[in-house]
Amino acid sequence: MFAVKKVSVLILTAVLILTATSLALGQGVLKVATEAGFMPFEYVDAETGALLGFDMDLIREIGNVLGLEVQIDNIAWDGLIPALLNGNYDCLIAGITITPERQEAVDFSDPYFESVLTVVAKTGSGISNLDDLAGKIVAVQINTTGDFAASDLFDAGDVKGVSRFDTVADAMQAVIIGAADAVVIDLPVAEAYLEANPTGALKHSGPVSDNEFYGIAVNKNNKELLGQINSALATLKAQGIYDAIYQKWFGGM
């Protein structure tokens, strides 16, 4: 009798675990959070309000491979990881660079994009690299790798100050109006912003740092989903779907 009860408890425990996993994915739904101010990776279409971009196409294709409906919420950048840790979402995709500090809080998928930082400044300013920022005020999007790089420069006494903004557009605007001297930002984002705003007022200087890699963030207690996402990424690359998405968003750059 004891053995039968023990087996029953084990079966019930297994059912509860499977049920919890299903509920975590919203019973066939992959709940995703992004911060849609990072063109061309994620942005809001001005006409339709739809979430578009490289990351948005990629996560939807991952959902297709996994047989899951993808629901994406656009939230504040600084709230992404807290929202994931609170269990509000299954994963995050928002051009998030894999860093040791972030890896202490969340797990990351295999890298899906390689990027690098650049400096954006007013045309004719003479600013073309990190050394040129000496004595200058640097604008950044808060808690990005651009913020981390600028903060390191400030701590070393190499820049006058760091102004932090919630969005890339706000950081760029600070330079345009003269409230800051330059923006430190991911190169593809700088290129997309300047292409969308071709006034000639700003220019970027090209790579100014070591390469960095983007990953999809998953809660540390969800190893199963992490494995599924990595498997889906491998499938998309093997089938040529990843390359097609890349060509769509970066083929002309």
C-alpha positions as CSV (number, residue, x, y, z in Angstrom):
1,M,0.0,0.0,0.0
2,F,2.8,2.4,0.9
3,A,4.5,1.7,-2.5
4,V,1.2,2.4,-4.3
5,K,0.8,5.7,-2.4
6,K,4.4,6.7,-3.2
7,V,4.0,6.1,-6.9
8,S,0.7,8.1,-6.8
9,V,2.5,11.0,-5.2
10,L,5.3,10.9,-7.8
11,I,2.7,10.8,-10.6
12,L,0.9,13.7,-9.1
13,T,4.1,15.7,-8.6
14,A,5.0,15.1,-12.3
15,V,1.6,16.2,-13.4
16,L,1.9,19.4,-11.3
17,I,5.3,20.1,-12.8
18,L,4.0,19.7,-16.3
19,T,1.0,21.8,-15.5
20,A,3.2,24.6,-14.0
21,T,5.3,24.5,-17.2
22,S,2.2,24.8,-19.3
23,L,0.9,27.7,-17.2
24,A,4.3,29.4,-17.4
25,L,3.9,29.5,-21.1
26,G,0.3,30.7,-20.9
27,Q,-1.2,27.4,-22.1
28,G,0.4,27.6,-25.6
29,V,1.3,31.3,-25.4
30,L,4.9,32.6,-25.2
31,K,4.7,35.9,-23.2
32,V,7.5,38.2,-24.3
33,A,8.5,41.7,-23.2
34,T,10.5,44.2,-25.2
35,E,11.4,47.9,-25.2
36,A,10.4,49.2,-28.6
37,G,12.7,52.1,-28.9
38,F,15.7,50.3,-30.4
39,M,15.2,50.5,-34.2
40,P,15.8,48.4,-36.2
41,F,15.5,45.6,-33.6
42,E,12.2,46.7,-32.2
43,Y,10.0,49.8,-32.7
44,V,6.4,50.8,-33.0
45,D,5.0,51.4,-36.5
46,A,3.7,55.0,-36.5
47,E,0.7,54.1,-38.7
48,T,-0.5,50.8,-37.4
49,G,1.0,50.7,-33.8
50,A,2.4,47.2,-34.6
51,L,5.7,46.1,-33.1
52,L,8.2,45.7,-35.9
53,G,11.9,44.9,-36.2
54,F,14.5,42.2,-36.4
55,D,13.9,41.0,-32.9
56,M,10.2,41.0,-33.4
57,D,10.4,38.9,-36.6
58,L,12.9,36.5,-34.9
59,I,10.8,35.9,-31.8
60,R,7.7,35.3,-33.8
61,E,9.5,32.7,-35.9
62,I,10.8,31.1,-32.7
63,G,7.2,30.9,-31.6
64,N,6.3,29.2,-34.9
65,V,9.0,26.6,-34.5
66,L,7.8,25.9,-30.9
67,G,4.1,25.8,-31.9
68,L,3.4,28.7,-29.5
69,E,1.4,31.9,-30.0
70,V,3.7,34.9,-29.3
71,Q,2.3,37.8,-27.3
72,I,4.7,40.8,-27.0
73,D,4.4,43.7,-24.6
74,N,6.3,46.9,-25.0
75,I,7.5,48.1,-21.6
76,A,10.2,50.4,-20.1
77,W,13.7,49.2,-20.7
78,D,14.6,49.5,-17.0
79,G,11.7,47.3,-16.1
80,L,12.5,44.4,-18.4
81,I,14.5,42.1,-16.1
82,P,12.4,42.9,-13.0
83,A,9.3,41.9,-14.9
84,L,10.9,38.6,-16.0
85,L,12.1,37.8,-12.5
86,N,8.6,38.5,-11.2
87,G,7.2,35.9,-13.6
88,N,5.2,38.3,-15.7
89,Y,6.9,37.1,-18.9
90,D,8.5,33.9,-20.2
91,C,11.4,35.7,-22.0
92,L,12.8,39.1,-23.1
93,I,14.1,40.1,-26.5
94,A,15.2,43.7,-26.9
95,G,18.7,43.9,-28.2
96,I,20.0,42.9,-24.8
97,T,23.7,42.5,-24.7
98,I,24.9,39.4,-22.7
99,T,27.0,40.7,-19.8
100,P,28.4,39.0,-16.7
101,E,26.3,41.3,-14.5
102,R,23.1,40.4,-16.3
103,Q,24.0,36.7,-16.3
104,E,23.9,36.8,-12.5
105,A,20.2,37.6,-12.7
106,V,19.0,35.8,-15.8
107,D,20.0,33.1,-18.3
108,F,20.6,34.0,-21.9
109,S,20.1,32.0,-25.1
110,D,22.9,31.3,-27.5
111,P,23.9,34.7,-29.0
112,Y,21.8,35.6,-32.0
113,F,23.4,38.9,-33.0
114,E,26.8,40.5,-32.9
115,S,27.1,44.2,-32.4
116,V,29.5,47.0,-31.4
117,L,29.3,50.4,-29.8
118,T,29.6,53.7,-31.7
119,V,29.7,57.4,-30.9
120,V,27.1,59.7,-32.4
121,A,27.8,63.5,-32.3
122,K,27.0,66.6,-34.1
123,T,28.3,66.8,-37.6
124,G,31.5,68.8,-37.6
125,S,32.0,68.4,-33.9
126,G,35.4,66.7,-34.3
127,I,34.2,63.8,-32.0
128,S,35.0,60.5,-33.7
129,N,36.1,58.1,-30.9
130,L,36.0,57.5,-27.2
131,D,39.1,59.5,-26.6
132,D,37.4,62.6,-28.1
133,L,34.8,62.4,-25.3
134,A,37.4,63.8,-22.7
135,G,35.7,66.6,-20.8
136,K,32.4,66.1,-22.6
137,I,28.9,65.2,-21.4
138,V,27.7,61.8,-22.8
139,A,24.1,60.9,-23.3
140,V,23.0,57.2,-23.1
141,Q,20.0,55.0,-22.8
142,I,19.9,54.0,-19.2
143,N,21.3,50.5,-18.2
144,T,22.5,49.8,-21.7
145,T,26.1,48.8,-22.6
146,G,26.5,52.4,-23.9
147,D,25.6,53.5,-20.3
148,F,28.1,51.0,-18.9
149,A,30.9,52.2,-21.2
150,A,30.2,55.9,-20.5
151,S,30.0,55.2,-16.8
152,D,33.5,53.5,-16.9
153,L,34.8,56.6,-18.7
154,F,33.3,58.9,-16.1
155,D,34.7,56.8,-13.2
156,A,38.1,57.0,-14.8
157,G,37.7,60.8,-15.0
158,D,37.7,60.7,-18.8
159,V,34.3,62.4,-19.4
160,K,32.7,65.3,-17.6
161,G,29.3,63.6,-17.0
162,V,26.8,61.0,-18.1
163,S,23.2,62.0,-18.9
164,R,20.8,59.0,-18.8
165,F,17.5,58.8,-20.8
166,D,14.7,56.2,-21.0
167,T,14.9,56.1,-24.8
168,V,17.4,56.3,-27.7
169,A,15.4,59.2,-29.2
170,D,15.7,61.2,-26.0
171,A,19.4,60.7,-25.8
172,M,19.8,61.8,-29.5
173,Q,17.7,64.8,-28.9
174,A,19.9,65.9,-26.0
175,V,22.8,66.1,-28.4
176,I,20.8,67.9,-31.0
177,I,19.7,70.7,-28.6
178,G,23.2,70.9,-27.0
179,A,22.4,69.4,-23.6
180,A,25.0,66.7,-24.3
181,D,28.0,66.4,-26.6
182,A,27.6,62.8,-27.9
183,V,25.7,59.5,-27.5
184,V,27.4,56.1,-27.0
185,I,25.1,53.5,-28.5
186,D,25.0,50.3,-30.5
187,L,26.1,50.8,-34.1
188,P,23.1,49.2,-35.9
189,V,20.8,51.4,-33.8
190,A,22.7,54.5,-34.6
191,E,22.6,53.7,-38.3
192,A,18.8,53.0,-38.2
193,Y,18.2,56.3,-36.3
194,L,20.2,58.4,-38.7
195,E,18.5,56.7,-41.7
196,A,15.1,57.5,-40.2
197,N,16.1,61.1,-39.4
198,P,18.3,62.1,-42.3
199,T,18.8,65.8,-41.3
200,G,22.5,65.7,-41.4
201,A,22.7,67.2,-38.0
202,L,24.3,64.1,-36.5
203,K,26.9,61.5,-37.6
204,H,28.3,58.3,-36.1
205,S,32.0,57.4,-36.0
206,G,31.9,53.6,-36.6
207,P,33.0,50.9,-34.1
208,V,34.6,52.2,-31.0
209,S,34.6,49.1,-28.7
210,D,35.0,45.4,-28.6
211,N,32.2,43.3,-30.1
212,E,29.2,42.4,-28.0
213,F,26.5,39.8,-28.4
214,Y,22.7,39.9,-28.0
215,G,20.8,37.1,-26.3
216,I,17.2,36.2,-25.4
217,A,16.8,36.4,-21.6
218,V,15.0,33.7,-19.7
219,N,14.4,33.2,-16.0
220,K,17.0,31.0,-14.4
221,N,14.4,28.5,-13.2
222,N,13.2,27.8,-16.7
223,K,16.0,25.7,-18.2
224,E,13.5,23.8,-20.3
225,L,12.3,27.0,-22.2
226,L,15.9,28.1,-22.6
227,G,16.7,24.8,-24.3
228,Q,13.7,25.1,-26.5
229,I,14.7,28.6,-27.6
230,N,18.2,27.5,-28.4
231,S,16.9,24.6,-30.4
232,A,14.5,26.9,-32.3
233,L,17.3,29.3,-33.1
234,A,19.4,26.5,-34.5
235,T,16.5,25.3,-36.6
236,L,15.9,28.8,-38.0
237,K,19.6,29.1,-38.9
238,A,19.6,25.7,-40.5
239,Q,16.5,26.4,-42.6
240,G,17.8,29.8,-43.8
241,I,15.0,31.7,-42.0
242,Y,17.4,33.6,-39.8
243,D,19.4,34.7,-42.8
244,A,16.3,35.9,-44.5
245,I,15.3,38.0,-41.4
246,Y,18.8,39.4,-41.2
247,Q,18.8,40.3,-44.9
248,K,15.4,42.0,-44.5
249,W,16.6,44.4,-41.8
250,F,20.4,44.7,-42.4
251,G,21.0,43.7,-46.0
252,G,21.3,47.4,-47.1
253,M,23.6,48.4,-44.4
